[in-house]
Amino acid sequence: MTDTPKIVLKGVHKAFGRKKVLQGVDLEIARGESLVVIGGSGTGKSVLLKCILGLIRPDRGSILIDGEEAVGASGADRDRLIAKFGMLFQGAALFDSIPIWENVAFRLIQTGMRRAEAKKVAIETLAKVGLAKEVGDLNPAELSGGMQKRVGLARAIAAQPEILFFDEPTTGLDPIMGDVINDLIVDRVRDLGATALSITHDMASARKISDRIAMLHQGKIIWQGPVGTIDSSGNPYVDQFIHGRADGPIRMEIRAP
C-alpha cells in the first residue's frame, strides 16, 4: 500500500434545482481500505456514490481516482476509470432475461472474453460466494433475495476490480442473511486487495465491513474515524444516528398525509 490515496474528493457540490444535496464533500480513501459512509435517508449518500461512479456530474469540486481527475472524463479516459470499478447494487439489479452465469460474466463478455471462458470464470466466481455451479443455469426469478445478492456480489468481483462499491448491501435481507453477505464482502474485498466504498444506514453492516466510517449529514462529512472509535466519537449527530434515537440534533421531516 502506497501513501497516495485511491480516491480523493475535494469540495464536491451537487444540487438539483433549489435542493442542495452535496455541499462541499471532502473525503479520502486509502488504497486497500474499506470505508463506509453512513447517514439517514435523503442525506446524499447515493448521490455521492453516483458522482464517484461518473453517473452524475458534480456542479463543482474534484474527484480523483489514482490521482486522475474523474469529473468530466470521457472516451478512453472514462473507460479506463470504469474498468477499475465493481458494483453491488442495492437491489442486485440482475438481468431477468439471461441466466445467472451470464449475469456474472456480463462485463467479461462485453469486453471481449469468449463465452466459454467467461462462463468458466462465472462458475468459479459463484463458488466464491457460496453458490453451486448448478445455480449458473438458473434464471434470477428462481433465486431468493439472499441468493440474488450473492450473484450481484459475484458479478461485482468477476473482473477482479481495484475498487468495489456497495450500495446498501444488506437492504431487504433478514439479519442472518445480512450477516452472511457482510462476511462475504469482507472476505472477497480482502482476497482482491481492493479498495471498498459502501453506503448504508445499517450499523451492524457498517461495523462489520469497514475499516473506517464517515458520516454524511446535510451534504457534508461531519465525522470520520476508525470503526472502533465510533462509539466514542463525541459527535452528537453520530451518537444519535448509531443508537437510532428520535431525540437529538437530527430532525426528521414528517409530512402529513
TORKOL-4160 file (C-alpha; in steps of 0.2 Angstrom, whole numbers, padded with zeros to 4 digits, m for minus):
257
<pt num="1" X="0000" Y="0000" Z="0000"/>
<pt num="2" X="0007" Y="0017" Z="m0005"/>
<pt num="3" X="0004" Y="0034" Z="0003"/>
<pt num="4" X="m0006" Y="0040" Z="m0012"/>
<pt num="5" X="m0025" Y="0039" Z="m0008"/>
<pt num="6" X="m0035" Y="0028" Z="m0020"/>
<pt num="7" X="m0050" Y="0040" Z="m0021"/>
<pt num="8" X="m0050" Y="0059" Z="m0016"/>
<pt num="9" X="m0065" Y="0070" Z="m0016"/>
<pt num="10" X="m0062" Y="0089" Z="m0014"/>
<pt num="11" X="m0076" Y="0101" Z="m0012"/>
<pt num="12" X="m0089" Y="0091" Z="m0021"/>
<pt num="13" X="m0106" Y="0100" Z="m0023"/>
<pt num="14" X="m0122" Y="0094" Z="m0031"/>
<pt num="15" X="m0139" Y="0102" Z="m0031"/>
<pt num="16" X="m0155" Y="0098" Z="m0040"/>
<pt num="17" X="m0164" Y="0114" Z="m0043"/>
<pt num="18" X="m0165" Y="0123" Z="m0027"/>
<pt num="19" X="m0161" Y="0107" Z="m0017"/>
<pt num="20" X="m0143" Y="0107" Z="m0011"/>
<pt num="21" X="m0138" Y="0088" Z="m0009"/>
<pt num="22" X="m0119" Y="0089" Z="m0008"/>
<pt num="23" X="m0112" Y="0105" Z="0000"/>
<pt num="24" X="m0093" Y="0103" Z="m0001"/>
<pt num="25" X="m0089" Y="0084" Z="0002"/>
<pt num="26" X="m0070" Y="0081" Z="0007"/>
<pt num="27" X="m0065" Y="0063" Z="0008"/>
<pt num="28" X="m0050" Y="0052" Z="0005"/>
<pt num="29" X="m0050" Y="0033" Z="0004"/>
<pt num="30" X="m0033" Y="0024" Z="0006"/>
<pt num="31" X="m0028" Y="0010" Z="m0006"/>
<pt num="32" X="m0034" Y="m0006" Z="0001"/>
<pt num="33" X="m0046" Y="0002" Z="0014"/>
<pt num="34" X="m0064" Y="m0001" Z="0016"/>
<pt num="35" X="m0074" Y="0015" Z="0020"/>
<pt num="36" X="m0092" Y="0015" Z="0024"/>
<pt num="37" X="m0102" Y="0031" Z="0023"/>
<pt num="38" X="m0117" Y="0032" Z="0035"/>
<pt num="39" X="m0131" Y="0044" Z="0036"/>
<pt num="40" X="m0150" Y="0044" Z="0036"/>
<pt num="41" X="m0161" Y="0043" Z="0020"/>
<pt num="42" X="m0160" Y="0058" Z="0009"/>
<pt num="43" X="m0143" Y="0064" Z="0016"/>
<pt num="44" X="m0135" Y="0062" Z="m0001"/>
<pt num="45" X="m0126" Y="0045" Z="0001"/>
<pt num="46" X="m0132" Y="0038" Z="m0016"/>
<pt num="47" X="m0129" Y="0055" Z="m0025"/>
<pt num="48" X="m0111" Y="0054" Z="m0018"/>
<pt num="49" X="m0109" Y="0037" Z="m0024"/>
<pt num="50" X="m0116" Y="0041" Z="m0042"/>
<pt num="51" X="m0104" Y="0056" Z="m0043"/>
<pt num="52" X="m0089" Y="0045" Z="m0040"/>
<pt num="53" X="m0095" Y="0032" Z="m0052"/>
<pt num="54" X="m0097" Y="0046" Z="m0065"/>
<pt num="55" X="m0116" Y="0043" Z="m0067"/>
<pt num="56" X="m0119" Y="0061" Z="m0060"/>
<pt num="57" X="m0108" Y="0076" Z="m0064"/>
<pt num="58" X="m0105" Y="0087" Z="m0048"/>
<pt num="59" X="m0109" Y="0105" Z="m0050"/>
<pt num="60" X="m0091" Y="0109" Z="m0044"/>
<pt num="61" X="m0077" Y="0100" Z="m0035"/>
<pt num="62" X="m0064" Y="0087" Z="m0039"/>
<pt num="63" X="m0064" Y="0068" Z="m0039"/>
<pt num="64" X="m0048" Y="0059" Z="m0041"/>
<pt num="65" X="m0045" Y="0041" Z="m0044"/>
<pt num="66" X="m0027" Y="0036" Z="m0043"/>
<pt num="67" X="m0023" Y="0054" Z="m0045"/>
<pt num="68" X="m0033" Y="0056" Z="m0061"/>
<pt num="69" X="m0047" Y="0068" Z="m0062"/>
<pt num="70" X="m0063" Y="0059" Z="m0065"/>
<pt num="71" X="m0075" Y="0073" Z="m0066"/>
<pt num="72" X="m0079" Y="0076" Z="m0084"/>
<pt num="73" X="m0069" Y="0061" Z="m0090"/>
<pt num="74" X="m0074" Y="0055" Z="m0107"/>
<pt num="75" X="m0069" Y="0042" Z="m0120"/>
<pt num="76" X="m0054" Y="0032" Z="m0117"/>
<pt num="77" X="m0051" Y="0041" Z="m0100"/>
<pt num="78" X="m0068" Y="0037" Z="m0094"/>
<pt num="79" X="m0067" Y="0018" Z="m0100"/>
<pt num="80" X="m0050" Y="0016" Z="m0091"/>
<pt num="81" X="m0058" Y="0023" Z="m0074"/>
<pt num="82" X="m0074" Y="0012" Z="m0076"/>
<pt num="83" X="m0063" Y="m0004" Z="m0079"/>
<pt num="84" X="m0057" Y="m0002" Z="m0061"/>
<pt num="85" X="m0074" Y="m0002" Z="m0053"/>
<pt num="86" X="m0085" Y="m0016" Z="m0047"/>
<pt num="87" X="m0103" Y="m0013" Z="m0040"/>
<pt num="88" X="m0115" Y="m0022" Z="m0030"/>
<pt num="89" X="m0132" Y="m0013" Z="m0032"/>
<pt num="90" X="m0145" Y="m0011" Z="m0018"/>
<pt num="91" X="m0157" Y="m0022" Z="m0027"/>
<pt num="92" X="m0144" Y="m0034" Z="m0035"/>
<pt num="93" X="m0150" Y="m0027" Z="m0052"/>
<pt num="94" X="m0149" Y="m0043" Z="m0061"/>
<pt num="95" X="m0154" Y="m0045" Z="m0079"/>
<pt num="96" X="m0170" Y="m0056" Z="m0079"/>
<pt num="97" X="m0169" Y="m0061" Z="m0097"/>
<pt num="98" X="m0152" Y="m0070" Z="m0096"/>
<pt num="99" X="m0146" Y="m0085" Z="m0084"/>
<pt num="100" X="m0136" Y="m0082" Z="m0069"/>
<pt num="101" X="m0119" Y="m0086" Z="m0076"/>
<pt num="102" X="m0121" Y="m0073" Z="m0090"/>
<pt num="103" X="m0126" Y="m0060" Z="m0077"/>
<pt num="104" X="m0110" Y="m0064" Z="m0068"/>
<pt num="105" X="m0100" Y="m0064" Z="m0084"/>
<pt num="106" X="m0108" Y="m0049" Z="m0092"/>
<pt num="107" X="m0093" Y="m0037" Z="m0091"/>
<pt num="108" X="m0081" Y="m0050" Z="m0096"/>
<pt num="109" X="m0092" Y="m0054" Z="m0112"/>
<pt num="110" X="m0094" Y="m0036" Z="m0116"/>
<pt num="111" X="m0075" Y="m0033" Z="m0115"/>
<pt num="112" X="m0072" Y="m0047" Z="m0127"/>
<pt num="113" X="m0069" Y="m0063" Z="m0117"/>
<pt num="114" X="m0075" Y="m0079" Z="m0126"/>
<pt num="115" X="m0092" Y="m0085" Z="m0119"/>
<pt num="116" X="m0085" Y="m0102" Z="m0114"/>
<pt num="117" X="m0071" Y="m0094" Z="m0105"/>
<pt num="118" X="m0082" Y="m0081" Z="m0097"/>
<pt num="119" X="m0094" Y="m0095" Z="m0091"/>
<pt num="120" X="m0080" Y="m0104" Z="m0083"/>
<pt num="121" X="m0074" Y="m0088" Z="m0074"/>
<pt num="122" X="m0093" Y="m0085" Z="m0069"/>
<pt num="123" X="m0095" Y="m0103" Z="m0061"/>
<pt num="124" X="m0078" Y="m0101" Z="m0052"/>
<pt num="125" X="m0084" Y="m0084" Z="m0045"/>
<pt num="126" X="m0101" Y="m0090" Z="m0040"/>
<pt num="127" X="m0091" Y="m0103" Z="m0029"/>
<pt num="128" X="m0083" Y="m0089" Z="m0020"/>
<pt num="129" X="m0099" Y="m0083" Z="m0014"/>
<pt num="130" X="m0105" Y="m0100" Z="m0009"/>
<pt num="131" X="m0116" Y="m0104" Z="m0024"/>
<pt num="132" X="m0115" Y="m0121" Z="m0033"/>
<pt num="133" X="m0112" Y="m0122" Z="m0052"/>
<pt num="134" X="m0130" Y="m0128" Z="m0055"/>
<pt num="135" X="m0135" Y="m0110" Z="m0050"/>
<pt num="136" X="m0127" Y="m0103" Z="m0065"/>
<pt num="137" X="m0140" Y="m0111" Z="m0077"/>
<pt num="138" X="m0155" Y="m0104" Z="m0067"/>
<pt num="139" X="m0164" Y="m0088" Z="m0070"/>
<pt num="140" X="m0164" Y="m0073" Z="m0057"/>
<pt num="141" X="m0183" Y="m0076" Z="m0054"/>
<pt num="142" X="m0179" Y="m0093" Z="m0047"/>
<pt num="143" X="m0167" Y="m0086" Z="m0033"/>
<pt num="144" X="m0171" Y="m0080" Z="m0016"/>
<pt num="145" X="m0166" Y="m0062" Z="m0012"/>
<pt num="146" X="m0151" Y="m0068" Z="m0002"/>
<pt num="147" X="m0145" Y="m0078" Z="m0017"/>
<pt num="148" X="m0148" Y="m0064" Z="m0029"/>
<pt num="149" X="m0137" Y="m0053" Z="m0018"/>
<pt num="150" X="m0123" Y="m0066" Z="m0019"/>
<pt num="151" X="m0125" Y="m0066" Z="m0038"/>
<pt num="152" X="m0124" Y="m0047" Z="m0038"/>
<pt num="153" X="m0108" Y="m0049" Z="m0027"/>
<pt num="154" X="m0101" Y="m0062" Z="m0039"/>
<pt num="155" X="m0104" Y="m0050" Z="m0054"/>
<pt num="156" X="m0095" Y="m0036" Z="m0045"/>
<pt num="157" X="m0079" Y="m0046" Z="m0042"/>
<pt num="158" X="m0079" Y="m0056" Z="m0058"/>
<pt num="159" X="m0067" Y="m0045" Z="m0067"/>
<pt num="160" X="m0056" Y="m0043" Z="m0051"/>
<pt num="161" X="m0059" Y="m0024" Z="m0050"/>
<pt num="162" X="m0047" Y="m0012" Z="m0040"/>
<pt num="163" X="m0062" Y="m0003" Z="m0032"/>
<pt num="164" X="m0078" Y="m0010" Z="m0026"/>
<pt num="165" X="m0094" Y="0000" Z="m0022"/>
<pt num="166" X="m0108" Y="m0007" Z="m0011"/>
<pt num="167" X="m0125" Y="0002" Z="m0011"/>
<pt num="168" X="m0135" Y="m0003" Z="0005"/>
<pt num="169" X="m0128" Y="m0021" Z="0003"/>
<pt num="170" X="m0140" Y="m0029" Z="0016"/>
<pt num="171" X="m0156" Y="m0020" Z="0012"/>
<pt num="172" X="m0171" Y="m0031" Z="0011"/>
<pt num="173" X="m0162" Y="m0046" Z="0019"/>
<pt num="174" X="m0166" Y="m0054" Z="0036"/>
<pt num="175" X="m0152" Y="m0051" Z="0049"/>
<pt num="176" X="m0144" Y="m0069" Z="0047"/>
<pt num="177" X="m0143" Y="m0067" Z="0028"/>
<pt num="178" X="m0137" Y="m0049" Z="0030"/>
<pt num="179" X="m0123" Y="m0056" Z="0041"/>
<pt num="180" X="m0119" Y="m0069" Z="0028"/>
<pt num="181" X="m0117" Y="m0055" Z="0015"/>
<pt num="182" X="m0107" Y="m0045" Z="0026"/>
<pt num="183" X="m0095" Y="m0059" Z="0029"/>
<pt num="184" X="m0094" Y="m0062" Z="0010"/>
<pt num="185" X="m0090" Y="m0044" Z="0007"/>
<pt num="186" X="m0076" Y="m0044" Z="0020"/>
<pt num="187" X="m0068" Y="m0060" Z="0013"/>
<pt num="188" X="m0069" Y="m0055" Z="m0006"/>
<pt num="189" X="m0063" Y="m0037" Z="m0003"/>
<pt num="190" X="m0048" Y="m0045" Z="0007"/>
<pt num="191" X="m0045" Y="m0058" Z="m0007"/>
<pt num="192" X="m0044" Y="m0045" Z="m0020"/>
<pt num="193" X="m0034" Y="m0032" Z="m0010"/>
<pt num="194" X="m0047" Y="m0020" Z="m0017"/>
<pt num="195" X="m0052" Y="m0003" Z="m0010"/>
<pt num="196" X="m0070" Y="m0003" Z="m0005"/>
<pt num="197" X="m0083" Y="0011" Z="m0003"/>
<pt num="198" X="m0100" Y="0007" Z="0004"/>
<pt num="199" X="m0115" Y="0017" Z="0009"/>
<pt num="200" X="m0128" Y="0011" Z="0022"/>
<pt num="201" X="m0139" Y="0015" Z="0036"/>
<pt num="202" X="m0137" Y="m0002" Z="0043"/>
<pt num="203" X="m0125" Y="0000" Z="0058"/>
<pt num="204" X="m0122" Y="m0019" Z="0060"/>
<pt num="205" X="m0116" Y="m0020" Z="0042"/>
<pt num="206" X="m0106" Y="m0004" Z="0044"/>
<pt num="207" X="m0097" Y="m0010" Z="0059"/>
<pt num="208" X="m0093" Y="m0027" Z="0051"/>
<pt num="209" X="m0087" Y="m0022" Z="0034"/>
<pt num="210" X="m0077" Y="m0006" Z="0037"/>
<pt num="211" X="m0060" Y="m0001" Z="0042"/>
<pt num="212" X="m0066" Y="0017" Z="0044"/>
<pt num="213" X="m0083" Y="0026" Z="0045"/>
<pt num="214" X="m0088" Y="0043" Z="0039"/>
<pt num="215" X="m0105" Y="0051" Z="0042"/>
<pt num="216" X="m0114" Y="0062" Z="0029"/>
<pt num="217" X="m0126" Y="0075" Z="0036"/>
<pt num="218" X="m0134" Y="0090" Z="0026"/>
<pt num="219" X="m0122" Y="0087" Z="0012"/>
<pt num="220" X="m0105" Y="0087" Z="0022"/>
<pt num="221" X="m0094" Y="0074" Z="0030"/>
<pt num="222" X="m0097" Y="0079" Z="0049"/>
<pt num="223" X="m0086" Y="0065" Z="0057"/>
<pt num="224" X="m0075" Y="0051" Z="0051"/>
<pt num="225" X="m0064" Y="0039" Z="0060"/>
<pt num="226" X="m0058" Y="0021" Z="0063"/>
<pt num="227" X="m0073" Y="0009" Z="0065"/>
<pt num="228" X="m0068" Y="0006" Z="0083"/>
<pt num="229" X="m0069" Y="0024" Z="0088"/>
<pt num="230" X="m0087" Y="0027" Z="0083"/>
<pt num="231" X="m0095" Y="0024" Z="0100"/>
<pt num="232" X="m0084" Y="0037" Z="0107"/>
<pt num="233" X="m0085" Y="0049" Z="0093"/>
<pt num="234" X="m0090" Y="0064" Z="0104"/>
<pt num="235" X="m0101" Y="0070" Z="0090"/>
<pt num="236" X="m0120" Y="0071" Z="0095"/>
<pt num="237" X="m0126" Y="0068" Z="0077"/>
<pt num="238" X="m0116" Y="0052" Z="0076"/>
<pt num="239" X="m0121" Y="0047" Z="0093"/>
<pt num="240" X="m0140" Y="0049" Z="0089"/>
<pt num="241" X="m0138" Y="0040" Z="0072"/>
<pt num="242" X="m0129" Y="0025" Z="0078"/>
<pt num="243" X="m0141" Y="0022" Z="0093"/>
<pt num="244" X="m0157" Y="0026" Z="0082"/>
<pt num="245" X="m0164" Y="0039" Z="0094"/>
<pt num="246" X="m0178" Y="0050" Z="0089"/>
<pt num="247" X="m0172" Y="0064" Z="0101"/>
<pt num="248" X="m0156" Y="0073" Z="0096"/>
<pt num="249" X="m0149" Y="0086" Z="0084"/>
<pt num="250" X="m0155" Y="0076" Z="0068"/>
<pt num="251" X="m0173" Y="0081" Z="0065"/>
<pt num="252" X="m0183" Y="0070" Z="0054"/>
<pt num="253" X="m0195" Y="0079" Z="0042"/>
<pt num="254" X="m0213" Y="0072" Z="0044"/>
<pt num="255" X="m0226" Y="0076" Z="0031"/>
<pt num="256" X="m0244" Y="0075" Z="0035"/>
<pt num="257" X="m0254" Y="0063" Z="0024"/>
